[in-house]
Amino acid sequence: MSQSYDRGLIEDFGRWREFSAGMWAWIFHKFTGWVLIGYLFTHIAVLSTSTVGNGHYYTQTIQGLEGLTVIRIAEVGLIAVAVFHILNGVRLLFIDLGLGLESQDKSFYASLIVTAIIVLASIPTLLTGAF
């Protein structure tokens, strides 16, 4: 005869309120990593058109994509994802080296702030001609 155990709720969806900065940093880092992998495959697909027709299709593809407002907005998102992933990766490198172990939360918040500053500074350049 088997015993059964009361495991409680399978998933407590209110648990996200208990997450610390370290858990959010981990979640954001994983999410941004997957977004960058998705972008990599999209980038390769667009670049593959450069080998067809002496680059004519590539030029048409790039001009067509750059003319779309949604693509320019997505580029702002891509900058945000890439910058955060890079800064958080550097933060993790320092933590792995034993530097800043006691201030992980502060360094995570600093990486978010620096990401926001860089993204806000890049918006005028990336959205030029989009509207």
Backbone as CSV, one residue per row, in Angstrom:
resi,resn,N_x,N_y,N_z,CA_x,CA_y,CA_z,C_x,C_y,C_z
1,MET,0.844,-1.168,0.000,0.000,0.000,0.000,0.893,1.236,0.000
2,SER,0.578,2.185,-0.872,1.424,3.364,-0.967,0.906,4.467,-0.061
3,GLN,1.825,5.293,0.358,1.461,6.429,1.199,1.322,7.666,0.320
4,SER,0.425,8.528,0.715,0.292,9.781,-0.021,0.704,10.927,0.909
5,TYR,1.267,11.934,0.292,1.739,13.092,1.038,0.967,14.320,0.571
6,ASP,0.669,15.194,1.509,0.019,16.449,1.161,1.104,17.427,0.721
7,ARG,1.189,17.652,-0.565,2.212,18.539,-1.103,1.740,19.971,-1.225
8,GLY,0.505,20.213,-0.857,-0.017,21.571,-0.959,-0.332,21.911,-2.403
9,LEU,-0.379,23.190,-2.689,-0.642,23.630,-4.055,0.530,23.266,-4.959
10,ILE,0.223,22.877,-6.162,1.276,22.535,-7.110,2.112,23.770,-7.414
11,GLU,1.442,24.866,-7.648,2.159,26.106,-7.924,1.432,27.252,-7.237
12,ASP,2.178,27.980,-6.455,1.620,29.142,-5.776,1.970,30.372,-6.614
13,PHE,0.979,30.894,-7.326,1.246,31.996,-8.236,1.490,33.314,-7.513
14,GLY,1.299,33.358,-6.223,1.602,34.561,-5.464,3.046,34.608,-5.008
15,ARG,3.805,33.573,-5.345,5.192,33.472,-4.897,6.106,34.536,-5.483
16,TRP,5.753,35.088,-6.637,6.620,36.073,-7.273,6.831,37.286,-6.391
17,ARG,5.919,37.548,-5.454,6.076,38.685,-4.552,7.257,38.493,-3.600
18,GLU,7.634,37.246,-3.393,8.722,36.942,-2.461,10.094,36.941,-3.135
19,PHE,10.133,37.111,-4.450,11.404,37.050,-5.163,12.310,38.196,-4.739
20,SER,13.562,37.884,-4.568,14.554,38.908,-4.253,15.131,39.445,-5.561
21,ALA,15.998,40.416,-5.451,16.623,40.992,-6.637,17.427,39.941,-7.393
22,GLY,18.033,39.011,-6.672,18.808,37.967,-7.324,17.954,37.064,-8.200
23,MET,16.750,36.754,-7.740,15.859,35.915,-8.545,15.388,36.668,-9.780
24,TRP,15.065,37.961,-9.627,14.660,38.748,-10.792,15.818,38.882,-11.773
25,ALA,17.035,39.047,-11.272,18.202,39.130,-12.153,18.349,37.834,-12.948
26,TRP,18.148,36.700,-12.288,18.241,35.406,-12.965,17.161,35.268,-14.033
27,ILE,15.929,35.648,-13.684,14.817,35.549,-14.639,15.071,36.460,-15.847
28,PHE,15.452,37.707,-15.601,15.710,38.641,-16.701,16.871,38.173,-17.563
29,HIS,17.913,37.629,-16.938,19.073,37.170,-17.690,18.700,35.996,-18.592
30,LYS,17.918,35.061,-18.085,17.475,33.931,-18.909,16.570,34.412,-20.034
31,PHE,15.629,35.297,-19.724,14.712,35.821,-20.742,15.482,36.553,-21.840
32,THR,16.389,37.431,-21.454,17.142,38.182,-22.459,18.034,37.265,-23.277
33,GLY,18.551,36.221,-22.664,19.351,35.253,-23.414,18.533,34.558,-24.495
34,TRP,17.317,34.150,-24.158,16.446,33.498,-25.146,16.033,34.471,-26.235
35,VAL,15.780,35.720,-25.889,15.439,36.716,-26.905,16.616,36.917,-27.852
36,LEU,17.817,36.980,-27.323,19.002,37.150,-28.175,19.225,35.949,-29.086
37,ILE,18.936,34.748,-28.610,19.041,33.564,-29.469,18.014,33.647,-30.598
38,GLY,16.790,34.065,-30.277,15.775,34.250,-31.312,16.189,35.290,-32.332
39,TYR,16.780,36.383,-31.850,17.250,37.424,-32.764,18.380,36.892,-33.640
40,LEU,19.237,36.073,-33.085,20.346,35.522,-33.858,19.836,34.759,-35.077
41,PHE,18.828,33.913,-34.878,18.288,33.151,-36.001,17.591,34.068,-37.012
42,THR,16.894,35.091,-36.538,16.271,36.052,-37.445,17.334,36.808,-38.225
43,HIS,18.391,37.192,-37.563,19.487,37.910,-38.193,20.139,37.054,-39.277
44,ILE,20.347,35.794,-38.983,20.935,34.883,-39.972,20.001,34.732,-41.167
45,ALA,18.703,34.658,-40.923,17.744,34.535,-42.026,17.792,35.758,-42.939
46,VAL,17.885,36.948,-42.360,17.956,38.160,-43.175,19.287,38.221,-43.908
47,LEU,20.363,37.864,-43.233,21.677,37.898,-43.887,21.795,36.877,-45.007
48,SER,21.028,35.808,-44.944,21.106,34.794,-45.993,20.598,35.330,-47.323
49,THR,19.809,36.398,-47.296,19.350,36.988,-48.553,20.450,37.775,-49.247
50,SER,21.557,38.017,-48.560,22.642,38.791,-49.185,23.413,37.978,-50.218
51,THR,23.262,36.677,-50.218,23.993,35.838,-51.172,23.193,35.586,-52.442
52,VAL,21.956,36.054,-52.505,21.091,35.811,-53.656,20.978,37.092,-54.485
53,GLY,21.164,36.979,-55.762,20.960,38.120,-56.657,21.921,39.266,-56.440
54,ASN,23.175,38.988,-56.200,24.209,40.019,-56.011,23.868,41.019,-54.912
55,GLY,23.170,40.577,-53.894,22.846,41.445,-52.770,21.625,42.319,-52.992
56,HIS,20.987,42.202,-54.143,19.811,43.023,-54.450,18.667,42.715,-53.490
57,TYR,18.427,41.440,-53.211,17.346,41.062,-52.300,17.647,41.509,-50.872
58,TYR,18.913,41.460,-50.524,19.314,41.913,-49.184,19.006,43.393,-49.008
59,THR,19.376,44.190,-50.009,19.128,45.628,-49.948,17.630,45.910,-49.860
60,GLN,16.849,45.192,-50.654,15.397,45.379,-50.606,14.835,44.970,-49.244
61,THR,15.347,43.869,-48.700,14.875,43.389,-47.397,15.172,44.408,-46.312
62,ILE,16.391,44.907,-46.280,16.783,45.879,-45.255,15.982,47.169,-45.396
63,GLN,15.827,47.656,-46.622,15.065,48.891,-46.824,13.602,48.692,-46.431
64,GLY,13.053,47.522,-46.736,11.672,47.237,-46.367,11.486,47.157,-44.865
65,LEU,12.422,46.515,-44.185,12.325,46.383,-42.729,12.534,47.723,-42.023
66,GLU,13.500,48.502,-42.498,13.785,49.793,-41.859,12.644,50.780,-42.044
67,GLY,11.800,50.552,-43.032,10.670,51.432,-43.249,9.501,51.170,-42.317
68,LEU,9.529,50.055,-41.603,8.436,49.695,-40.709,8.680,50.257,-39.312
69,THR,7.690,50.954,-38.783,7.801,51.535,-37.443,7.964,50.452,-36.388
70,VAL,7.262,49.343,-36.557,7.339,48.274,-35.562,8.757,47.694,-35.481
71,ILE,9.469,47.670,-36.592,10.854,47.170,-36.589,11.754,48.140,-35.839
72,ARG,11.537,49.411,-36.037,12.362,50.402,-35.315,12.102,50.352,-33.813
73,ILE,10.858,50.140,-33.430,10.546,49.987,-32.007,11.158,48.694,-31.471
74,ALA,11.119,47.635,-32.280,11.733,46.371,-31.875,13.246,46.528,-31.709
75,GLU,13.861,47.396,-32.513,15.299,47.649,-32.363,15.608,48.294,-31.014
76,VAL,14.720,49.164,-30.554,14.902,49.754,-29.224,14.840,48.647,-28.175
77,GLY,13.882,47.738,-28.329,13.790,46.596,-27.419,15.019,45.714,-27.493
78,LEU,15.541,45.525,-28.697,16.750,44.713,-28.859,17.942,45.351,-28.149
79,ILE,18.054,46.658,-28.266,19.132,47.363,-27.544,18.970,47.155,-26.042
80,ALA,17.742,47.280,-25.544,17.502,47.094,-24.112,17.882,45.683,-23.678
81,VAL,17.475,44.712,-24.452,17.770,43.307,-24.115,19.271,43.052,-24.143
82,ALA,19.933,43.512,-25.196,21.369,43.248,-25.332,22.179,43.961,-24.248
83,VAL,21.852,45.222,-23.986,22.609,45.980,-22.979,22.421,45.376,-21.594
84,PHE,21.171,45.035,-21.248,20.965,44.429,-19.935,21.701,43.100,-19.833
85,HIS,21.627,42.273,-20.877,22.276,40.965,-20.832,23.796,41.122,-20.659
86,ILE,24.363,42.086,-21.358,25.807,42.331,-21.237,26.162,42.815,-19.833
87,LEU,25.444,43.826,-19.353,25.761,44.379,-18.031,25.543,43.362,-16.920
88,ASN,24.480,42.586,-17.013,24.230,41.574,-15.997,25.279,40.464,-16.088
89,GLY,25.727,40.153,-17.294,26.790,39.163,-17.450,28.093,39.621,-16.817
90,VAL,28.422,40.887,-16.993,29.625,41.443,-16.348,29.458,41.422,-14.832
91,ARG,28.263,41.766,-14.367,27.971,41.717,-12.929,28.163,40.304,-12.390
92,LEU,27.667,39.314,-13.128,27.822,37.918,-12.705,29.279,37.475,-12.734
93,LEU,30.030,37.977,-13.700,31.460,37.656,-13.760,32.172,38.151,-12.512
94,PHE,31.884,39.389,-12.106,32.497,39.918,-10.894,32.079,39.128,-9.657
95,ILE,30.823,38.725,-9.612,30.343,37.943,-8.471,31.036,36.584,-8.441
96,ASP,31.202,35.955,-9.611,31.907,34.675,-9.669,33.368,34.804,-9.237
97,LEU,33.940,35.975,-9.472,35.318,36.212,-9.049,35.407,36.588,-7.569
98,GLY,34.264,36.724,-6.917,34.235,37.038,-5.497,34.207,38.521,-5.191
99,LEU,34.008,39.335,-6.213,33.954,40.780,-6.016,32.507,41.232,-5.951
100,GLY,32.143,41.969,-4.949,30.797,42.508,-4.831,29.758,41.518,-4.350
101,LEU,30.179,40.503,-3.628,29.220,39.514,-3.137,28.205,40.115,-2.180
102,GLU,28.638,41.098,-1.408,27.742,41.683,-0.415,26.818,42.745,-1.004
103,SER,27.052,43.135,-2.240,26.208,44.182,-2.839,25.599,43.730,-4.165
104,GLN,25.141,42.495,-4.211,24.551,41.979,-5.435,23.281,42.721,-5.816
105,ASP,22.449,43.025,-4.829,21.200,43.741,-5.120,21.489,45.108,-5.723
106,LYS,22.435,45.817,-5.133,22.757,47.152,-5.622,23.315,47.094,-7.044
107,SER,24.151,46.097,-7.319,24.715,45.996,-8.666,23.652,45.621,-9.688
108,PHE,22.658,44.823,-9.282,21.549,44.501,-10.187,20.752,45.752,-10.510
109,TYR,20.420,46.520,-9.492,19.672,47.759,-9.721,20.496,48.748,-10.548
110,ALA,21.790,48.780,-10.325,22.656,49.658,-11.116,22.657,49.234,-12.584
111,SER,22.674,47.933,-12.834,22.639,47.477,-14.229,21.312,47.834,-14.888
112,LEU,20.219,47.800,-14.133,18.922,48.218,-14.679,18.924,49.712,-15.003
113,ILE,19.497,50.503,-14.118,19.521,51.957,-14.328,20.405,52.321,-15.520
114,VAL,21.579,51.717,-15.598,22.471,51.999,-16.729,21.835,51.544,-18.041
115,THR,21.153,50.409,-18.028,20.438,49.946,-19.219,19.392,50.969,-19.635
116,ALA,18.624,51.469,-18.685,17.588,52.465,-18.992,18.195,53.739,-19.575
117,ILE,19.309,54.184,-19.023,19.962,55.396,-19.522,20.438,55.203,-20.961
118,ILE,21.070,54.062,-21.234,21.575,53.797,-22.582,20.424,53.677,-23.577
119,VAL,19.360,52.998,-23.189,18.215,52.835,-24.087,17.544,54.183,-24.355
120,LEU,17.350,54.979,-23.314,16.734,56.296,-23.510,17.594,57.195,-24.394
121,ALA,18.917,57.082,-24.265,19.809,57.885,-25.095,19.795,57.422,-26.551
122,SER,19.476,56.143,-26.786,19.503,55.620,-28.156,18.179,55.774,-28.881
123,ILE,17.116,56.081,-28.168,15.790,56.179,-28.796,15.754,57.211,-29.935
124,PRO,16.255,58.431,-29.773,16.181,59.389,-30.895,16.887,58.881,-32.149
125,THR,17.998,58.217,-31.993,18.728,57.707,-33.148,17.985,56.560,-33.822
126,LEU,17.463,55.643,-33.040,16.816,54.466,-33.609,15.458,54.781,-34.218
127,LEU,14.755,55.754,-33.699,13.420,56.057,-34.210,13.402,57.174,-35.238
128,THR,14.561,57.693,-35.620,14.614,58.747,-36.615,14.004,58.250,-37.922
129,GLY,13.044,58.978,-38.404,12.388,58.622,-39.666,11.309,57.570,-39.532
130,ALA,11.027,57.113,-38.329,10.013,56.066,-38.159,8.610,56.640,-38.180
131,PHE,8.453,57.881,-37.785,7.099,58.454,-37.716,6.903,59.534,-38.735
